[in-house]
């Protein structure tokens, strides 16, 4: 079978679904690889390197016309129209938010496999594109914050005087939050963090940050049985609000990452809290895509409030580190194809007895297969 790697058409997107490093790995699985000319250019991956790695360089329609298309974003109408019945599309499809796209895949007879539906189980960690993307986003959040802040993160004692370290507060210590915390710490900031899941405290402390606990007896219902956060109680929200109100005037940078799977982002930082922050402070809202954790976040934008607080609501953080984001994502794809190519013979087998392949397949053989049956999350 032939794998097609198109140039992403979403405005501003710089990532690509295969790199010159992963092309030989795809060839080793028995596939032919066709890369659209210029597909990796915005991630500093030139065509010549793909060619040297064994890929054929093709035009847009040929890339989309392959038996298996590996991509980063959802396809446009034209892109999907270029696919043939019986082909397979593997990308971020966000099927919960895009029922129309799932139907379009089914109508086209295309098998759709969604990288955001890889189950969060130990066996699937090497294919977990949500984690590799969140990791890059968390790091980049600190790079953006440091640039906007206009002071050093690390403290210094110099002949010209003493400089205090920046205080960074991370709300939500999942994959992105921990990456942000690690990056801020490595730059010398004094880092504080909190999460509705108390079990993250140990991880936070082991990374040299201080965990600020808002929980009290009776709040056990804030965490669901699979270990993910669920909607918090009014009581929790009230006490968490008190903590945020107390921290806002003290800290220089806030990174928010709080998300609840399948629901809009909870609003945690109010306008009053932003008004209490020092001029020059920065908020990076990594939950901007789901509406934001700060009420003043403008998704996709960076702006400064009247009291001098810069609020960054970029929704394209992974694309702002396109080389590494592409490398990690395309390695997730190679690991998925290793699982789905048992014979290493260039033949894709979407085995529904495999819980990873079943969970992420949204349409197959002219049928809609989303939502998948429940899976035991480890
Ligand atoms: P996420 O993006 O869903 O949420 C980010 C963080 O925000 C989480 O830590 C969450 O607890 C926190 N949060 C949500 N609402 C909040 C609120 N109101 N106040 C404060 N914090 C709030 O999370 P994620 O980074 O994608 O994943 C986190 C979970 O997934 C963890 O349980 C992690 O161990 C698990 N995980 C498992 C695997 C695997 O086994 N393959 C891979 C990655 C993550």
Boltz pocket constraint, residues with backbone or C-beta under 6 A from the ligand:
constraints:
  - pocket:
      binder: B
      contacts: [[A, 119], [A, 120], [A, 121], [A, 122], [A, 124], [A, 125], [A, 128], [A, 130], [A, 131], [A, 134], [A, 171], [A, 172], [A, 173], [A, 174], [A, 175], [A, 176], [A, 177], [A, 194], [A, 195], [A, 196], [A, 197], [A, 200], [A, 226], [A, 227], [A, 228], [A, 229], [A, 230], [A, 232], [A, 257], [A, 258], [A, 259], [A, 260], [A, 261], [A, 266], [A, 378]]
      max_distance: 6.0
